[in-house]
Structures are given as structure tokens and as C-alpha cells.
Amino acid sequence: MAPIAPKEPYKLLNTQASINAKKIRFELNQIELPIGISETFGMIIHPGAALAVPITNDEKVIILRQYRFAVSRRILEFPAGTLEDGESPLESMKRELAEEAGYQANRWDHLGQMLPCPGYSDEVIHLYLARDLIKLEEKPKGDDDEDLEVLSMTIEEFENCLASRNELLDGKSITAWYQARRLLKA
């Protein structure tokens, strides 16, 4: 398989609007594409994120059932979070795993990166497999707006849950699980 294609930057002609929101910015920009066409596009500017697939020593999958306001429901997803200023993706993931799931991992495997919404966002999510987990006695305080439940399932239960289509899972979690399974089977 060929390596990841290099970036082909567009030319920013004009920023027509910019709105800052929690952790992201929305811009309305007139740009010239590499093929020479000029158009106005809306784009979400994102600092990046990290996600971990946590697997316990007894091969339990740790996953969250988290409320997401944009879809007005609870969905299953792996612990993840936005990179803070000056924080590496792995540092971010270690913090998020503790805050969201209440675990610390002694083994980290990088699973690659994914682009969740490249049609309108520059977000890059760094994916990890977190193993050799230690349950924390006390979970550090996370974000005030997080509404989540920590679940533990065997790999078979988790895959049956996915196959049942009775639970919604977000795309970043599905991508990370696919990559993690390749390492777990090796």
C-alpha cells in the first residue's frame, strides 16, 4: 500500500467570518483549491484529539456510554478528548483515560491517525491501544459537561453489541476498534 499522500495546501483568499466556540472555531473562508477553483467553504478548525481502546488484563473492553447533545442521545464510544495547549496526543490520552474511564495504562500502542470529517474539519484524531490497565482508586475530575457511564465487556460481548445494531457507535471508535483488533489478534 502506498504511503499517506502529502498535503496539498489551498490558498486562503479571504476569511468572511470566524466564530469561536468551546475548543473549536468555525470559519467561512474564500479559498482557491489546488485545481484552481475559487469558492467559499465553511470549515471547523480543531486542535486535534486522541482516543484509546482500553483493554484490561483479563481482556475486557472498557467503553463509555456518553450523552452527545448534537444527536440528542447516548452513544457508545471509547475514551477520547481534545488536545489541550502544549499537550502531546499521548499525554492527552493518558489524561482522558483517567478522567473519563478511571484507568491508567502501562502499555500504549499507536494505532495511527484518522480524519473524522475531512469535508468540513481539519481535525486529526490520534488512535491508541491502551493495555495493562490499572483501575484508579479515585477518578480525577473531568469536564463539567460530561455525562457518561463506564462499561466493561468481553471482546465477544462488545463485538456482539456492535453486530446487534442496538447501540450506536461513533466513527472514530469503529475505526480505532478495527485497528486495535489487528494488534490483538497478532
Sequence and secondary structure as in RCSB ss.txt:
>XXXX:A:sequence
MAPIAPKEPYKLLNTQASINAKKIRFELNQIELPIGISETFGMIIHPGAALAVPITNDEKVIILRQYRFAVSRRI
LEFPAGTLEDGESPLESMKRELAEEAGYQANRWDHLGQMLPCPGYSDEVIHLYLARDLIKLEEKPKGDDDEDLEV
LSMTIEEFENCLASRNELLDGKSITAWYQARRLLKA
>XXXX:A:secstr
          EEEEEEEEEEETTEEEEEEEEE TTS EEEEEEEE   EEEEEEB TT EEEEEEEEETTTTEEE
EE  EEE  TT  HHHHHHHHIIIII EEEEEEEEEEEE S TTTB   EEEEEEEEEEE SS     TT  EEE
EEEEHHHHHHHHHHTSS B HHHHHHHHHHHHHHH 
